[in-house]
Amino acid sequence: MRRQRESVMVRGGGRPREGGPPPRPVREILAGALPATLLVLALLGAAGCGSGGGGDGRESNRGGAGAVAAARSGTPSLSAPSTEPGGYNATDRGWAQLMTPMNERTLLLLDLVADRAADPGLSDLARSTRVTHRDELTRLRGLLRETGAEGTNPHEGHDMKGMITEDELRSVSESRGKAFDTLAKTYLREHLEQGILVSRGERDSGAAPAATDLAREVGERRAGQLKALRQLGG
């Protein structure tokens, strides 16, 4: 039974309960790309989600060789997608489609942490972060309505950096004390770091002020939350 559970954890992208997170090559590749390249290519189509023929539903960097090369050379030549009715472009829509489930999934983690963290400081951080994530979620859903993407989630079931998975939630919920706090900090840190990254991409390549202004707020807020998390050892 134990061996079977560990196998599921690896396939689903979860981490072992102890010893920290294992390597995630695909996630590291995506995280290392330039923000705008990550958002426009990896999330909006050229690199895409691994839902078609990929087998395990994880994010793929297929078609993203140019993005990686640009990131390594330090001289990217990325132009923002053309605008659509309402002043939105594909980057605006894709960012909202990504951030919405990221916030929804992280709120499930924050609920657990607020109630069960052994460190009172971590509980307090979870409560305050929960409030701002809910506010962001309301505004993100408004953006989805404006862009005509309401009710769609192209990242459903995908294992992406910063997106809390079922296996990760299960790992946290089954942990106690210091082990609980350690896992929660790991997953929350990933979420905050990725939020900063993709929001920078939206700010650089988005078109509609409603989206780019929110991305700027999110990036700044995540940076403050990440600083507070690091002060707690996360």
VENJOLIN-V422702 format. One record per residue. N is the residue number from 1. PSI is psi in radians with two decimals (* if undefined). OMEGA is omega in whole degrees, -180 to 180 (999 if undefined). D_LAST is the distance of its C-alpha to the last C-alpha in whole Angstrom. Layout:
n=N psi=PSI omega=OMEGA d_last=D_LAST
n=N psi=PSI omega=OMEGA d_last=D_LAST
This chain:
n=1 psi=-0.74 omega=180 d_last=31
n=2 psi=-0.73 omega=-179 d_last=28
n=3 psi=-0.67 omega=179 d_last=29
n=4 psi=-0.73 omega=180 d_last=30
n=5 psi=-0.73 omega=-180 d_last=26
n=6 psi=-0.62 omega=178 d_last=24
n=7 psi=-0.76 omega=178 d_last=27
n=8 psi=-0.71 omega=-179 d_last=26
n=9 psi=-0.71 omega=-178 d_last=22
n=10 psi=-0.77 omega=-179 d_last=23
n=11 psi=-0.65 omega=-176 d_last=25
n=12 psi=-0.07 omega=179 d_last=23
n=13 psi=0.05 omega=179 d_last=20
n=14 psi=2.99 omega=-179 d_last=18
n=15 psi=2.71 omega=174 d_last=16
n=16 psi=2.76 omega=-177 d_last=17
n=17 psi=-0.51 omega=-177 d_last=16
n=18 psi=2.71 omega=173 d_last=15
n=19 psi=0.03 omega=177 d_last=14
n=20 psi=3.03 omega=-175 d_last=12
n=21 psi=2.48 omega=176 d_last=13
n=22 psi=2.93 omega=-180 d_last=16
n=23 psi=2.51 omega=175 d_last=18
n=24 psi=1.52 omega=-172 d_last=19
n=25 psi=-0.80 omega=-178 d_last=21
n=26 psi=-0.75 omega=179 d_last=22
n=27 psi=-0.68 omega=-179 d_last=19
n=28 psi=-0.64 omega=178 d_last=19
n=29 psi=-0.82 omega=-179 d_last=22
n=30 psi=-0.73 omega=-177 d_last=22
n=31 psi=-0.45 omega=-178 d_last=18
n=32 psi=-0.17 omega=-180 d_last=20
n=33 psi=2.78 omega=175 d_last=23
n=34 psi=2.54 omega=-174 d_last=24
n=35 psi=-0.89 omega=-177 d_last=23
n=36 psi=-0.68 omega=178 d_last=27
n=37 psi=-0.78 omega=178 d_last=28
n=38 psi=-0.83 omega=-174 d_last=25
n=39 psi=-0.84 omega=-174 d_last=26
n=40 psi=-0.74 omega=-177 d_last=29
n=41 psi=-0.96 omega=-174 d_last=30
n=42 psi=-0.53 omega=-175 d_last=27
n=43 psi=-0.38 omega=-174 d_last=27
n=44 psi=0.09 omega=172 d_last=31
n=45 psi=-0.90 omega=-173 d_last=33
n=46 psi=-0.76 omega=173 d_last=33
n=47 psi=-0.73 omega=168 d_last=30
n=48 psi=3.11 omega=175 d_last=30
n=49 psi=2.58 omega=-176 d_last=29
n=50 psi=1.00 omega=-178 d_last=30
n=51 psi=-0.20 omega=-177 d_last=32
n=52 psi=1.80 omega=176 d_last=35
n=53 psi=0.04 omega=-178 d_last=37
n=54 psi=-0.38 omega=174 d_last=33
n=55 psi=-0.95 omega=-171 d_last=33
n=56 psi=0.07 omega=174 d_last=30
n=57 psi=0.19 omega=179 d_last=29
n=58 psi=2.86 omega=179 d_last=26
n=59 psi=2.46 omega=180 d_last=25
n=60 psi=2.61 omega=174 d_last=28
n=61 psi=0.40 omega=178 d_last=28
n=62 psi=2.27 omega=179 d_last=32
n=63 psi=0.01 omega=-176 d_last=34
n=64 psi=0.34 omega=-178 d_last=31
n=65 psi=-0.68 omega=179 d_last=33
n=66 psi=-0.65 omega=180 d_last=34
n=67 psi=-0.78 omega=-180 d_last=30
n=68 psi=-0.72 omega=180 d_last=29
n=69 psi=-0.71 omega=179 d_last=32
n=70 psi=-0.70 omega=-179 d_last=31
n=71 psi=-0.68 omega=-179 d_last=28
n=72 psi=-0.65 omega=-178 d_last=28
n=73 psi=-0.41 omega=-179 d_last=31
n=74 psi=0.17 omega=-179 d_last=30
n=75 psi=1.13 omega=-180 d_last=33
n=76 psi=2.65 omega=175 d_last=32
n=77 psi=1.31 omega=-175 d_last=35
n=78 psi=2.19 omega=176 d_last=34
n=79 psi=2.51 omega=-179 d_last=36
n=80 psi=2.58 omega=177 d_last=35
n=81 psi=2.73 omega=-180 d_last=36
n=82 psi=2.65 omega=-178 d_last=40
n=83 psi=2.72 omega=-179 d_last=39
n=84 psi=3.06 omega=178 d_last=41
n=85 psi=2.37 omega=-178 d_last=42
n=86 psi=-0.05 omega=178 d_last=40
n=87 psi=0.08 omega=179 d_last=39
n=88 psi=2.67 omega=172 d_last=36
n=89 psi=-3.12 omega=-176 d_last=35
n=90 psi=-0.52 omega=178 d_last=34
n=91 psi=-0.75 omega=177 d_last=31
n=92 psi=-0.86 omega=-177 d_last=30
n=93 psi=-0.79 omega=-179 d_last=31
n=94 psi=-0.66 omega=178 d_last=29
n=95 psi=-0.79 omega=179 d_last=26
n=96 psi=-0.65 omega=179 d_last=27
n=97 psi=-0.49 omega=178 d_last=27
n=98 psi=-0.84 omega=-175 d_last=24
n=99 psi=-0.55 omega=-179 d_last=22
n=100 psi=-0.97 omega=178 d_last=24
n=101 psi=-0.52 omega=177 d_last=23
n=102 psi=-0.78 omega=179 d_last=19
n=103 psi=-0.72 omega=-180 d_last=19
n=104 psi=-0.79 omega=-178 d_last=21
n=105 psi=-0.68 omega=-178 d_last=19
n=106 psi=-0.53 omega=177 d_last=16
n=107 psi=-0.57 omega=176 d_last=18
n=108 psi=-0.69 omega=177 d_last=19
n=109 psi=-0.76 omega=-178 d_last=15
n=110 psi=-0.61 omega=176 d_last=14
n=111 psi=-0.75 omega=178 d_last=18
n=112 psi=-0.82 omega=-176 d_last=16
n=113 psi=-0.72 omega=-179 d_last=13
n=114 psi=-0.60 omega=-176 d_last=15
n=115 psi=-0.48 omega=-166 d_last=18
n=116 psi=-0.05 omega=-179 d_last=16
n=117 psi=2.43 omega=178 d_last=13
n=118 psi=-0.53 omega=-180 d_last=14
n=119 psi=2.05 omega=180 d_last=12
n=120 psi=-0.58 omega=179 d_last=14
n=121 psi=-0.64 omega=178 d_last=11
n=122 psi=-0.67 omega=176 d_last=9
n=123 psi=-0.77 omega=180 d_last=13
n=124 psi=-0.74 omega=179 d_last=14
n=125 psi=-0.71 omega=179 d_last=12
n=126 psi=-0.70 omega=-179 d_last=13
n=127 psi=-0.79 omega=-179 d_last=16
n=128 psi=-0.66 omega=179 d_last=16
n=129 psi=-0.61 omega=178 d_last=15
n=130 psi=-0.70 omega=180 d_last=17
n=131 psi=-0.86 omega=-177 d_last=20
n=132 psi=-0.60 omega=178 d_last=19
n=133 psi=-0.66 omega=178 d_last=19
n=134 psi=-0.70 omega=177 d_last=22
n=135 psi=-0.76 omega=177 d_last=24
n=136 psi=-0.70 omega=-177 d_last=23
n=137 psi=-0.70 omega=177 d_last=24
n=138 psi=-0.77 omega=-179 d_last=27
n=139 psi=-0.64 omega=178 d_last=28
n=140 psi=-0.71 omega=178 d_last=27
n=141 psi=-0.56 omega=174 d_last=29
n=142 psi=-0.70 omega=177 d_last=32
n=143 psi=-0.70 omega=179 d_last=31
n=144 psi=-0.68 omega=177 d_last=32
n=145 psi=-0.76 omega=-178 d_last=35
n=146 psi=-0.64 omega=-178 d_last=36
n=147 psi=-0.05 omega=-180 d_last=36
n=148 psi=0.24 omega=-177 d_last=38
n=149 psi=0.21 omega=-179 d_last=35
n=150 psi=2.38 omega=178 d_last=34
n=151 psi=0.00 omega=179 d_last=34
n=152 psi=2.47 omega=177 d_last=33
n=153 psi=1.58 omega=-179 d_last=30
n=154 psi=-0.16 omega=-178 d_last=30
n=155 psi=0.22 omega=-179 d_last=27
n=156 psi=2.16 omega=176 d_last=28
n=157 psi=0.06 omega=-177 d_last=27
n=158 psi=2.54 omega=180 d_last=25
n=159 psi=1.77 omega=-176 d_last=22
n=160 psi=2.56 omega=177 d_last=20
n=161 psi=2.30 omega=180 d_last=17
n=162 psi=-0.18 omega=179 d_last=15
n=163 psi=2.02 omega=-178 d_last=17
n=164 psi=2.20 omega=-179 d_last=16
n=165 psi=2.93 omega=177 d_last=19
n=166 psi=-0.71 omega=-180 d_last=21
n=167 psi=-0.67 omega=179 d_last=20
n=168 psi=-0.74 omega=176 d_last=16
n=169 psi=-0.69 omega=179 d_last=17
n=170 psi=-0.73 omega=179 d_last=20
n=171 psi=-0.75 omega=180 d_last=17
n=172 psi=-0.81 omega=-176 d_last=15
n=173 psi=-0.47 omega=-180 d_last=18
n=174 psi=-0.08 omega=-179 d_last=19
n=175 psi=2.86 omega=-179 d_last=17
n=176 psi=2.70 omega=173 d_last=17
n=177 psi=-2.33 omega=-177 d_last=15
n=178 psi=-0.65 omega=179 d_last=12
n=179 psi=-0.68 omega=177 d_last=12
n=180 psi=-0.88 omega=-178 d_last=12
n=181 psi=-0.72 omega=-178 d_last=9
n=182 psi=-0.81 omega=179 d_last=7
n=183 psi=-0.78 omega=-179 d_last=9
n=184 psi=-0.74 omega=179 d_last=9
n=185 psi=-0.68 omega=180 d_last=5
n=186 psi=-0.88 omega=-177 d_last=7
n=187 psi=-0.66 omega=179 d_last=9
n=188 psi=-0.68 omega=178 d_last=8
n=189 psi=-0.78 omega=178 d_last=7
n=190 psi=-0.77 omega=-179 d_last=10
n=191 psi=-0.80 omega=-178 d_last=12
n=192 psi=-0.76 omega=180 d_last=11
n=193 psi=-0.75 omega=-180 d_last=12
n=194 psi=-0.61 omega=177 d_last=15
n=195 psi=-0.70 omega=177 d_last=16
n=196 psi=-0.78 omega=-177 d_last=16
n=197 psi=-0.94 omega=-176 d_last=18
n=198 psi=-0.49 omega=177 d_last=21
n=199 psi=-0.57 omega=174 d_last=21
n=200 psi=-0.67 omega=177 d_last=22
n=201 psi=-0.74 omega=178 d_last=25
n=202 psi=-0.73 omega=180 d_last=26
n=203 psi=-0.63 omega=-178 d_last=27
n=204 psi=-0.58 omega=-171 d_last=28
n=205 psi=-0.07 omega=176 d_last=30
n=206 psi=3.01 omega=-176 d_last=31
n=207 psi=-0.74 omega=-174 d_last=34
n=208 psi=2.24 omega=179 d_last=34
n=209 psi=-0.61 omega=180 d_last=33
n=210 psi=-0.60 omega=-180 d_last=32
n=211 psi=-0.81 omega=-177 d_last=29
n=212 psi=-0.61 omega=178 d_last=28
n=213 psi=-0.72 omega=178 d_last=28
n=214 psi=-0.70 omega=178 d_last=26
n=215 psi=-0.68 omega=179 d_last=24
n=216 psi=-0.76 omega=178 d_last=23
n=217 psi=-0.80 omega=-179 d_last=22
n=218 psi=-0.80 omega=-180 d_last=20
n=219 psi=-0.78 omega=180 d_last=18
n=220 psi=-0.70 omega=-179 d_last=18
n=221 psi=-0.75 omega=179 d_last=17
n=222 psi=-0.67 omega=180 d_last=14
n=223 psi=-0.73 omega=178 d_last=13
n=224 psi=-0.69 omega=179 d_last=13
n=225 psi=-0.64 omega=178 d_last=11
n=226 psi=-0.70 omega=177 d_last=8
n=227 psi=-0.76 omega=179 d_last=9
n=228 psi=-0.66 omega=179 d_last=9
n=229 psi=-0.72 omega=180 d_last=5
n=230 psi=-0.57 omega=178 d_last=5
n=231 psi=-0.36 omega=177 d_last=7
n=232 psi=0.11 omega=180 d_last=6
n=233 psi=0.22 omega=-178 d_last=4
n=234 psi=* omega=999 d_last=0
